[in-house]
Amino acid sequence: MAGMMQHWELRVSGLIDFAAREHGAQEIVSRVADGTVVRTNWAGVRNDALRMVQALRRLGLAPGDRVATLAMNHARHLVSWYGATGAGCVLHTINPRLFDDQLEFIVNHAEDRVMLYDRAFQPIIDRMKPHWPTIEHYICFDAETAAQESAFDQCLGAEDGDATWTSGDERDPCMLCYTSGTTGDPKGVLYEHRSTMLHTLAVVAPSALNLEARSVMLPVVPMFHANSWGIPFACAATGAKLVFSQVNDPAWWVGLSNAENVTHFAGVPTIWFGLLKYLDETGEKMSGVRHGFTGGAAMPRSIVERLMREGMRVVHAWGMTETSPFGTSNYEKPGWDDLSFDEQVSLRTMQGYGIYGSEVRIVDLDDPATVLPRDGTSAGALQVRGHWTVNRYLKADADATDADGWFATGDVAVMHPDGAMQLTDRTKDVIKSGGEWISSVELENAAVGHPAVAEAAAIGVPHPRWDERPLLVVVCETGQAVAAEELRAFLADKVAKWWLPDAIEFVDEIPHTGTGKISKKDLRKQFADYRLPDAAT
């Protein structure tokens, strides 16, 4: 027997319809490349998206065709999210920080037909055009100044917006994002309308992004990275105000935050490092922000503690491109208010709890068939499954999950009795010494707690007795220095004694991936011939 309720396909066009109908006057603010602040609203975004639907159809695009973007955060980019998907096409957001061989691979693998891009990336476009044979149309989002008409504006200006969204099944694809390809070619994650809508409905909750119509969100997380954590969709679903900065500059973030009364700020830990450094150097404040979101890497305890002392609710989430991206969120459970401040900080440094629609577990690193307990001590390989978790990569021959739907994330974690998940490493980065595991992440975060340390990375290097031992690579803060033995002494009461690094090397720079994470692969290459001192443990 069929149910007796109305049936509406879950498609992302319904989000912008809602936002325009119920919150049409709510502002979308962009500070664009020339420093100008440009304002529109949800009703304006919907109208422009409908004109984009007409423009794409005029160019001959059909449902399922891929439309690529090479752009930072701004309202025109937001329009493309709803315009491309509203035309039934698949929006492919591209990370401009990728290497040329990766850019060549993903565009050709996706078979993109249209490329929308920021003028700042014109050199990439000019360089890569000969290598992108599938792209038929190049459209620049912005002109030299905001007062000029861009190619994107010209395309939309030729249309009247009298159009309808492409209808279809909620399982149709809507967006495409590639992994960073740190171990081989990047892999395409093809999101569905249904999975995106379910993700959106989950992450607006107080247990995740905590959004409502009065919220003002400044997402520094790029729109090309992991769906921008789903924030552009979540803000439409609640009618929240969006504030964009096209240029990643702490001065811009602070200025926009204070001018636009930002309440929610989202960025990876490196963004928070840069922001706090700017505030310390200038003496400026960003007092209106009450909700701070981070993910992508573990946030050092020292940073979490500082933000909490300044009255901010810090939410540490975990996810990945393959999980749309939210997998867990660090919300408060019953009894939170009875905890001491230090206990609250400890919980905030973890990556949180499962949210409905996303289930996590850990399995033995050497025997994936063995599920490990939530005992707060056992470290295992993290697996996830759920409504918005990848099942198979684009054009892959086999599923990326096991028979029960579990996806191996590549992370190592500990699950605590209350369900809190704490990342301790990547499976390929964990250091195995004498048969026991050492968390490079915990070692790094402890090192960053030293006032003279700007960044730290730990890798395993060969050892004749213990198989491998930790090497800590450190970048000092500008104008500061710390001796290796002094840093070892600082770490002595923060990690287990046998975790202490056998050697500490100071460098000017640590290599990073195209998404801004520390590249352990490149670091291991850099220190491939490293030999521990004779006095090593």
C-alpha positions as CSV (number, residue, x, y, z in Angstrom):
1,M,0.0,0.0,0.0
2,A,1.4,3.4,-1.0
3,G,1.5,6.3,1.5
4,M,-1.2,9.0,1.2
5,M,1.0,12.2,1.5
6,Q,1.9,14.6,-1.2
7,H,5.0,13.8,-3.2
8,W,7.6,16.4,-4.0
9,E,11.0,15.5,-5.4
10,L,13.8,16.7,-3.2
11,R,15.6,19.0,-5.5
12,V,17.9,22.0,-4.6
13,S,15.8,24.5,-6.6
14,G,13.2,24.2,-3.8
15,L,15.7,25.9,-1.5
16,I,16.1,29.0,-3.5
17,D,12.4,29.1,-4.1
18,F,11.8,29.1,-0.4
19,A,14.5,31.6,0.4
20,A,13.1,34.1,-2.2
21,R,9.5,33.6,-1.2
22,E,9.9,33.8,2.6
23,H,13.2,35.8,2.9
24,G,13.5,37.5,-0.4
25,A,14.8,40.8,1.1
26,Q,17.5,39.1,3.2
27,E,20.8,40.4,2.0
28,I,23.7,38.6,0.3
29,V,26.8,40.7,0.6
30,S,30.0,40.3,-1.3
31,R,33.2,42.2,-1.0
32,V,34.7,41.6,-4.5
33,A,38.2,41.6,-5.8
34,D,38.6,45.4,-6.2
35,G,37.4,46.0,-2.6
36,T,33.8,47.1,-3.6
37,V,31.0,45.8,-1.5
38,V,28.2,44.5,-3.7
39,R,24.7,43.7,-2.3
40,T,21.9,41.6,-3.6
41,N,19.3,39.4,-1.8
42,W,17.7,36.0,-2.0
43,A,15.1,37.2,-4.4
44,G,17.8,38.6,-6.7
45,V,19.8,35.4,-6.6
46,R,16.7,33.5,-7.6
47,N,16.0,35.8,-10.5
48,D,19.6,35.7,-11.7
49,A,19.6,31.9,-11.4
50,L,16.5,31.6,-13.6
51,R,18.2,33.8,-16.2
52,M,21.3,31.6,-16.0
53,V,19.0,28.6,-16.7
54,Q,17.9,30.4,-19.9
55,A,21.4,31.2,-20.8
56,L,22.6,27.6,-20.4
57,R,19.8,26.3,-22.5
58,R,20.6,28.9,-25.2
59,L,24.1,27.5,-25.2
60,G,22.7,24.1,-25.9
61,L,23.3,22.5,-22.5
62,A,21.1,19.6,-21.5
63,P,20.4,18.0,-18.1
64,G,23.4,16.1,-16.9
65,D,25.9,18.3,-18.7
66,R,28.7,19.6,-16.5
67,V,29.2,23.3,-15.8
68,A,32.6,24.1,-14.1
69,T,33.5,27.0,-11.9
70,L,37.0,28.2,-11.0
71,A,36.1,30.9,-8.5
72,M,36.2,32.2,-5.0
73,N,33.3,33.2,-2.7
74,H,30.9,35.8,-4.1
75,A,27.2,36.2,-5.0
76,R,27.8,35.5,-8.7
77,H,29.3,32.2,-7.8
78,L,26.3,31.5,-5.6
79,V,24.0,32.3,-8.5
80,S,25.8,29.6,-10.5
81,W,25.1,27.0,-7.8
82,Y,21.3,27.4,-8.3
83,G,21.4,28.3,-12.0
84,A,23.4,25.3,-13.2
85,T,21.5,22.8,-10.9
86,G,18.2,24.5,-11.8
87,A,18.9,23.8,-15.5
88,G,19.4,20.2,-14.6
89,C,23.1,20.4,-15.2
90,V,25.9,19.3,-12.8
91,L,27.9,22.1,-11.2
92,H,31.6,21.1,-11.0
93,T,33.4,23.3,-8.5
94,I,37.2,23.3,-9.1
95,N,40.0,24.1,-6.7
96,P,42.3,26.7,-8.4
97,R,45.1,25.7,-6.1
98,L,45.5,22.3,-7.7
99,F,48.5,21.5,-9.9
100,D,48.2,21.7,-13.7
101,D,48.2,18.0,-14.2
102,Q,45.3,17.7,-11.7
103,L,43.4,20.5,-13.3
104,E,43.8,18.8,-16.7
105,F,42.7,15.5,-15.4
106,I,39.6,16.5,-13.5
107,V,38.1,18.8,-16.3
108,N,38.6,16.1,-18.9
109,H,37.4,13.4,-16.6
110,A,34.3,15.4,-15.8
111,E,33.8,16.3,-19.5
112,D,32.9,19.9,-18.5
113,R,31.3,21.9,-21.3
114,V,31.2,25.4,-19.8
115,M,33.8,27.1,-17.6
116,L,32.8,30.1,-15.3
117,Y,35.8,31.8,-13.7
118,D,37.1,34.7,-11.7
119,R,39.3,37.2,-13.6
120,A,42.1,36.5,-11.0
121,F,42.4,33.0,-12.5
122,Q,42.8,34.2,-16.1
123,P,46.4,33.0,-16.1
124,I,45.2,29.5,-15.3
125,I,42.6,29.6,-18.0
126,D,45.1,30.8,-20.6
127,R,47.5,28.1,-19.6
128,M,45.1,25.3,-19.5
129,K,42.8,26.0,-22.5
130,P,44.8,23.8,-24.9
131,H,44.5,21.0,-22.4
132,W,40.7,21.2,-21.9
133,P,39.2,20.1,-25.3
134,T,35.7,19.5,-23.9
135,I,35.1,23.1,-22.8
136,E,33.1,25.0,-25.4
137,H,32.4,28.2,-23.6
138,Y,34.5,30.4,-21.2
139,I,32.6,33.0,-19.2
140,C,34.3,35.4,-16.8
141,F,32.4,36.2,-13.6
142,D,33.9,39.6,-13.0
143,A,35.2,42.6,-15.0
144,E,38.2,44.7,-14.1
145,T,36.0,46.9,-11.8
146,A,32.6,46.3,-10.3
147,A,31.2,49.2,-12.3
148,Q,31.9,47.4,-15.6
149,E,29.7,44.6,-17.0
150,S,31.3,41.2,-16.9
151,A,30.8,38.4,-19.4
152,F,28.6,36.6,-16.9
153,D,26.4,39.7,-16.5
154,Q,26.1,40.0,-20.2
155,C,25.0,36.4,-20.5
156,L,22.3,37.0,-17.9
157,G,21.4,40.4,-19.2
158,A,20.3,38.9,-22.5
159,E,17.6,36.9,-20.6
160,D,14.4,37.9,-18.9
161,G,14.2,35.3,-16.1
162,D,10.8,34.0,-17.3
163,A,11.7,30.4,-17.0
164,T,11.1,27.3,-14.9
165,W,13.5,24.9,-13.2
166,T,14.3,21.7,-14.9
167,S,12.2,19.0,-13.2
168,G,13.4,15.4,-12.6
169,D,14.1,12.7,-10.2
170,E,15.6,13.6,-6.8
171,R,18.3,11.0,-7.4
172,D,19.6,13.0,-10.4
173,P,23.1,14.4,-10.0
174,C,23.5,18.1,-9.1
175,M,27.1,18.8,-8.1
176,L,30.5,17.4,-8.6
177,C,33.6,17.8,-6.5
178,Y,36.9,16.0,-6.8
179,T,39.2,14.8,-4.0
180,S,42.6,16.4,-3.8
181,G,44.3,13.3,-5.2
182,T,47.1,13.0,-2.7
183,T,47.4,9.2,-3.5
184,G,46.9,9.0,-7.3
185,D,44.5,10.8,-9.6
186,P,41.7,12.9,-8.0
187,K,38.4,11.0,-7.6
188,G,35.0,12.6,-8.5
189,V,32.2,12.6,-5.9
190,L,28.9,13.1,-7.7
191,Y,26.3,14.5,-5.3
192,E,22.5,14.0,-5.8
193,H,19.7,16.4,-5.3
194,R,18.3,14.1,-2.7
195,S,21.6,13.6,-0.8
196,T,22.2,17.3,-0.9
197,M,18.8,18.2,0.4
198,L,19.0,15.6,3.3
199,H,22.4,17.0,4.2
200,T,21.0,20.5,4.2
201,L,18.1,19.6,6.4
202,A,20.4,18.0,8.9
203,V,23.2,20.6,9.1
204,V,20.9,23.6,9.8
205,A,20.1,22.2,13.2
206,P,21.5,23.6,16.5
207,S,23.6,20.5,16.7
208,A,25.5,21.5,13.5
209,L,25.5,25.0,11.9
210,N,22.8,26.3,14.2
211,L,21.3,28.6,11.6
212,E,18.1,30.6,11.6
213,A,16.7,33.6,9.7
214,R,18.5,36.0,12.1
215,S,21.9,34.4,11.5
216,V,24.6,36.2,9.6
217,M,27.2,33.7,8.1
218,L,30.6,34.5,6.8
219,P,32.0,31.3,5.3
220,V,35.7,31.6,4.6
221,V,35.6,27.9,3.7
222,P,35.9,28.2,-0.2
223,M,32.9,27.4,-2.4
224,F,35.1,25.2,-4.4
225,H,36.0,23.0,-1.4
226,A,33.6,20.2,-0.3
227,N,30.4,22.1,-1.1
228,S,31.6,24.9,1.1
229,W,30.4,22.7,3.9
230,G,26.9,23.0,2.5
231,I,26.6,26.5,3.8
232,P,25.1,28.2,0.7
233,F,22.3,25.6,0.7
234,A,21.8,25.8,4.5
235,C,21.5,29.6,4.5
236,A,18.9,29.4,1.8
237,A,17.0,26.8,3.8
238,T,16.8,29.1,6.8
239,G,16.8,32.5,5.1
240,A,20.1,33.5,6.8
241,K,22.2,36.4,5.6
242,L,25.3,35.4,3.7
243,V,28.5,37.5,3.7
244,F,31.2,36.7,1.2
245,S,34.9,37.7,0.9
246,Q,36.3,37.1,-2.6
247,V,39.8,37.7,-1.3
248,N,41.2,35.6,1.6
249,D,42.5,38.4,3.8
250,P,42.0,38.7,7.6
251,A,41.5,42.4,7.3
252,W,38.6,41.9,4.9
253,W,37.1,39.2,7.2
254,V,37.2,41.5,10.2
255,G,35.9,44.5,8.3
256,L,33.0,42.6,6.9
257,S,32.2,40.9,10.2
258,N,32.0,44.2,12.1
259,A,30.2,46.1,9.3
260,E,27.6,43.3,8.6
261,N,27.1,42.1,12.1
262,V,28.3,38.6,11.4
263,T,27.3,36.0,14.0
264,H,28.7,32.8,12.4
265,F,32.2,32.4,11.0
266,A,33.5,29.2,9.4
267,G,37.0,28.2,8.3
268,V,39.6,25.5,8.6
269,P,42.2,25.8,11.4
270,T,44.7,27.7,9.2
271,I,42.1,30.3,8.6
272,W,41.6,30.7,12.4
273,F,45.4,30.9,12.9
274,G,45.6,33.8,10.4
275,L,42.6,35.6,11.8
276,L,43.9,35.5,15.4
277,K,47.4,36.5,14.4
278,Y,45.9,39.6,12.6
279,L,43.7,40.5,15.6
280,D,46.8,40.2,17.9
281,E,48.9,42.4,15.6
282,T,46.3,45.1,15.1
283,G,44.4,45.1,18.3
284,E,41.1,44.9,16.4
285,K,38.1,43.0,17.6
286,M,35.5,40.7,16.0
287,S,33.1,40.7,19.0
288,G,29.9,40.0,17.2
289,V,30.8,36.4,16.2
290,R,29.2,34.0,18.6
291,H,29.5,30.7,16.6
292,G,32.8,29.6,15.3
293,F,33.0,26.5,13.0
294,T,36.1,24.6,12.1
295,G,37.0,21.3,10.3
296,G,39.3,19.8,7.8
297,A,42.0,19.2,10.5
298,A,42.3,19.0,14.2
299,M,42.2,22.4,16.0
300,P,44.9,22.8,18.6
301,R,43.6,23.0,22.2
302,S,45.3,26.4,22.7
303,I,43.2,28.0,19.9
304,V,39.9,26.3,21.1
305,E,40.5,27.5,24.6
306,R,41.2,31.1,23.5
307,L,38.1,31.3,21.4
308,M,35.9,29.9,24.2
309,R,37.4,32.4,26.7
310,E,36.3,35.1,24.4
311,G,32.7,33.9,24.5
312,M,32.5,31.9,21.3
313,R,30.7,28.6,20.9
314,V,33.3,26.6,19.0
315,V,31.9,23.7,16.9
316,H,34.5,21.3,15.7
317,A,33.1,19.1,12.8
318,W,34.5,16.3,10.8
319,G,33.8,15.4,7.3
320,M,35.3,15.0,3.8
321,T,34.4,15.5,0.2
322,E,32.9,12.0,0.2
323,T,30.5,13.0,3.0
324,S,29.0,16.1,1.4
325,P,30.9,17.0,3.8
326,F,29.4,16.8,7.4
327,G,30.0,13.5,9.1
328,T,30.0,14.5,12.8
329,S,29.5,17.7,14.8
330,N,30.7,18.6,18.2
331,Y,27.4,19.6,19.8
332,E,26.6,19.8,23.5
333,K,25.1,16.7,25.2
334,P,23.1,16.6,28.5
335,G,25.3,17.6,31.4
336,W,27.4,20.0,29.4
337,D,26.8,22.9,31.8
338,D,28.0,20.8,34.8
339,L,31.4,20.3,33.2
340,S,34.4,22.4,34.2
341,F,35.8,24.8,31.7
342,D,38.8,22.5,31.0
343,E,36.5,19.6,30.5
344,Q,34.5,21.6,28.0
345,V,37.6,22.6,26.1
346,S,38.7,19.0,25.9
347,L,35.4,18.0,24.4
348,R,35.6,20.9,21.9
349,T,38.9,19.7,20.6
350,M,37.3,16.5,19.5
351,Q,35.5,16.1,16.2
352,G,32.1,15.5,17.7
353,Y,29.2,13.1,17.5
354,G,27.3,11.5,14.7
355,I,24.3,13.4,13.4
356,Y,21.2,11.7,12.1
357,G,22.0,10.6,8.6
358,S,25.6,9.9,9.2
359,E,26.9,6.9,11.2
360,V,30.6,6.4,12.2
361,R,32.6,3.5,13.7
362,I,36.2,2.4,14.1
363,V,37.7,-0.9,13.1
364,D,41.0,-2.5,13.9
365,L,43.9,-1.1,11.8
366,D,45.3,-4.5,11.1
367,D,42.0,-6.4,10.9
368,P,39.1,-4.3,9.4
369,A,36.6,-7.0,10.1
370,T,37.0,-6.3,13.9
371,V,34.8,-3.4,15.1
372,L,36.5,-1.7,18.1
373,P,34.7,-0.5,21.2
374,R,33.8,3.0,22.2
375,D,36.2,2.9,25.2
376,G,38.1,6.1,24.8
377,T,41.5,4.4,24.3
378,S,41.3,2.0,21.3
379,A,42.5,3.7,18.1
380,G,41.1,2.4,14.8
381,A,40.4,3.1,11.2
382,L,37.4,5.4,10.9
383,Q,34.5,4.3,8.7
384,V,31.3,6.1,7.8
385,R,28.0,5.5,6.1
386,G,24.8,7.4,5.6
387,H,22.4,9.3,3.4
388,W,25.0,11.7,2.0
389,T,28.1,9.5,1.9
390,V,29.6,8.4,-1.4
391,N,28.8,4.9,-2.7
392,R,30.9,4.9,-5.9
393,Y,33.2,7.5,-7.5
394,L,32.4,9.0,-10.9
395,K,33.2,6.5,-13.7
396,A,34.6,4.0,-11.2
397,D,34.1,0.3,-12.0
398,A,33.3,-0.7,-8.4
399,D,31.7,0.7,-5.3
400,A,33.9,2.5,-2.7
401,T,32.1,0.9,0.1
402,D,31.9,-2.6,1.6
403,A,28.9,-4.9,1.5
404,D,27.3,-3.1,4.4
405,G,27.8,0.4,3.0
406,W,30.8,1.4,5.2
407,F,33.2,3.8,3.6
408,A,36.9,3.7,4.8
409,T,37.8,7.4,5.4
410,G,41.5,7.0,5.8
411,D,41.4,8.6,9.2
412,V,42.4,7.0,12.5
413,A,40.2,7.9,15.5
414,V,39.2,7.0,19.0
415,M,35.6,6.7,20.0
416,H,34.7,7.7,23.6
417,P,32.0,6.0,25.7
418,D,29.6,9.0,25.2
419,G,30.0,8.7,21.4
420,A,32.5,11.5,20.9
421,M,34.9,10.9,18.0
422,Q,38.5,12.1,18.3
423,L,40.8,12.0,15.2
424,T,44.3,10.9,16.0
425,D,45.8,10.6,12.6
426,R,45.6,9.5,9.0
427,T,46.0,5.7,8.4
428,K,48.9,6.5,6.1
429,D,50.5,9.0,8.5
430,V,50.2,7.2,11.9
431,I,53.6,6.3,13.3
432,K,54.1,2.7,14.4
433,S,56.9,2.4,16.9
434,G,57.7,-1.0,18.5
435,G,54.3,-2.3,17.5
436,E,52.4,0.6,19.1
437,W,50.7,3.5,17.4
438,I,51.8,7.2,17.9
439,S,49.4,9.9,16.9
440,S,51.2,12.5,14.7
441,V,48.2,14.8,15.0
442,E,48.3,14.9,18.8
443,L,52.0,15.5,18.8
444,E,51.7,18.3,16.3
445,N,48.9,20.0,18.2
446,A,50.9,19.8,21.4
447,A,53.9,21.4,19.7
448,V,51.8,24.3,18.3
449,G,50.8,25.1,21.8
450,H,54.3,26.5,22.4
451,P,54.2,30.3,21.8
452,A,57.3,30.2,19.5
453,V,55.8,27.5,17.2
454,A,53.8,28.6,14.2
455,E,53.3,25.2,12.6
456,A,54.4,21.6,13.2
457,A,54.3,18.3,11.4
458,A,55.3,14.9,12.7
459,I,56.3,12.0,10.4
460,G,57.8,8.6,11.1
461,V,61.4,7.9,10.1
462,P,63.2,4.5,10.1
463,H,64.7,3.2,13.3
464,P,66.8,0.0,13.6
465,R,65.1,-1.1,16.9
466,W,61.6,0.4,16.9
467,D,60.8,0.2,13.1
468,E,60.2,3.9,13.1
469,R,60.2,6.9,15.5
470,P,58.8,10.4,15.3
471,L,60.6,13.3,13.6
472,L,59.0,16.7,14.4
473,V,59.4,19.4,11.7
474,V,58.7,22.9,13.0
475,V,58.2,26.4,11.6
476,C,58.8,29.1,14.2
477,E,56.8,32.3,14.6
478,T,58.3,35.3,12.9
479,G,61.1,36.7,15.0
480,Q,60.9,33.9,17.6
481,A,63.0,30.8,18.2
482,V,63.0,27.8,20.5
483,A,65.7,25.2,21.0
484,A,64.9,21.5,20.3
485,E,65.5,20.4,23.8
486,E,63.4,23.2,25.1
487,L,60.5,22.1,22.9
488,R,61.0,18.5,24.0
489,A,60.8,19.6,27.6
490,F,57.6,21.6,26.8
491,L,56.0,18.4,25.3
492,A,57.1,16.2,28.1
493,D,53.9,16.6,30.2
494,K,51.6,16.8,27.2
495,V,52.1,13.5,25.5
496,A,53.3,10.0,26.5
497,K,57.0,9.8,27.2
498,W,57.6,7.3,24.4
499,W,55.8,9.6,21.9
500,L,58.4,12.4,22.4
501,P,60.2,13.0,19.0
502,D,63.6,11.6,18.7
503,A,64.6,14.6,16.6
504,I,63.2,18.1,15.9
505,E,64.1,19.9,12.7
506,F,63.4,23.6,12.1
507,V,62.5,24.7,8.6
508,D,61.3,27.9,6.9
509,E,58.2,26.3,5.4
510,I,56.2,23.0,5.6
511,P,54.7,21.8,2.3
512,H,51.0,21.9,1.8
513,T,48.4,20.3,-0.5
514,G,46.2,22.2,-2.9
515,T,43.5,22.3,-0.2
516,G,45.9,23.9,2.4
517,K,46.6,20.8,4.5
518,I,50.1,19.7,5.5
519,S,51.4,17.4,2.8
520,K,52.9,14.5,4.7
521,K,53.7,12.8,1.3
522,D,55.9,15.7,0.3
523,L,57.4,16.0,3.8
524,R,58.4,12.3,3.7
525,K,60.0,12.9,0.4
526,Q,61.9,15.9,1.8
527,F,63.2,13.8,4.7
528,A,63.5,10.5,2.8
529,D,67.2,10.1,3.6
530,Y,66.9,11.4,7.2
531,R,68.8,9.4,9.8
532,L,68.1,9.8,13.5
533,P,70.9,10.9,15.7
534,D,72.9,8.1,17.3
535,A,71.5,9.0,20.7
536,A,67.9,8.4,19.6
537,T,65.6,6.3,21.8
